[in-house]
Amino acid sequence: MSEGIKMPKGFLWGGAVAAHQLEGGWNEGGKGVSIADVMTAGAKGVARKVTDGVEDGQIYPNHWGNDFYHKYPEDIKLFAELGLKCFRTSIAWTRIFPNGDETEPNEAGLKFYDDMFDECLKYGIQPVITLSHFEMPYHLVKEYGGFSNRKVIEFFDRFAEVCFRRYKDKVKYWMTFNEINNQTDWRDPHPLLQDSGLQLGKDDNWEEAMFQAAHYEFVASAHAVQIAHKIDPSLKVGSMIAMCPVYPLTSKPTDIMKAERAMQYRYYFGDVQALGFYPEWITKYWARKGYNLDITAADLADIKAGTVDYVGFSYYMSFTTKAKDGETHFDYDEHNDLVSNPYVEKSDWGWQIDPVGLRYAMNWMTTRWHKPLFIVENGFGAYDKLEDDNSIHDPYRISYFHDHILQMEKAVHEDGVDLIGYTPWGHIDLISASTGEMKKRYGMIYVDQDDEGNGSLKRYKKDSFAWYKKVIASNGEDLTE
Ligand code: P53
């Protein structure tokens, strides 16, 4: 029995990773130090530390990743066997501009991606590329304050232009900033650092700093769209939004209003990048908070002229919120305002599992932004066990994918959502972004390595490999578990 629905011809089934989480080779080929290179190993409930440069005696899991930098021919061969039509990864900014403020790019870094993309294209796999996936050069953080500084827009523009020119014949789909709205959780220093290169002090206003940095990123992203189209009008440049729809806990009108404000707050990033202007509520919000942002008329014109060609998004989970007693502004504080949803289950890391939320989110974004969508991350982080015969049985992952893909197919076939492709996250095991662990695994391909970087680095197929292979081969029709 095949309960799935065939996807339209040319649908891009793929897999997704990010340079710093799998490449390793952190100081090879002239690469500079990135934010990810100064983040230590954390664990479930234990935050990763950020050190002031690379220090002796610390564990930096992104220094080794899963060694894709050396093993990519072997890995891409496995991706081809899986049947991938596309491969989403990022270009490590620090391989191209090691410090970020050079005027000339590093040829060895450019060559690495040329070779790696050629290896993909050899098998008919098209690379889908994120320019900045949580890893700006650490030098830009230290010397310029990351995106708190308007000057960093120029450095990003140069990086983007170099990449578009060099790879325009190999890469059609691009994204500018990974999960640009992750920083709505601005009370946590990590999203601010990963998204915007911000390192703030106790006395800074972190929320205001987030709005300012995000603004400069919107301008940089809008520039990138325009630069790409000038170089080659057929290039498609998308945004990348972390889509966790926020539900009201109950049908109490105040809960509904709270959830509405939460959606406005988490997704104004998408409004700006897809519609080309700031939503009405936000200027009132800034005024009430007394925020004074550097936003010029030229910036707003750029934002309007550089709306994205499509909306790339990640989907792992939904959120739920409720209003506090007596609340009147319904201000959303992501760090403190989320509650548990009694109707859904959670992963071992507490991420709520909600397949229907994916369909809901796809409908919501389509009606609001009217752009093609691209699911560029979706997946289930779990503990896996390598058996004595080198098999890995991961029915939980198959079931997660089954349920989400089915909802995705309904959104396309029943609701008319225009969807470019689907690239599950970490189809090969890699370093977790939030915890730095190896044992929070997403892959269909197992990598034999532990949290400290010990292991044979051998690759093994999990049960989900054969399952996803069949899904792709039937273009989404055969989802039988
Ligand atoms: P890890 C938070 C919430 C949703 C997605 O995450 C997130 C995050 C930040 O960790 O990140 C994306 O590895 C991100 C990837 C990341 C993946 O989700 O923390 O784009 O880099 O690895 C999964 O389990």
Residues whose N, C-alpha, C, O or C-beta is under 5 A from the ligand:
A	BS01	P53	A18 E179 G381 I431 S432 A433 S434 T435
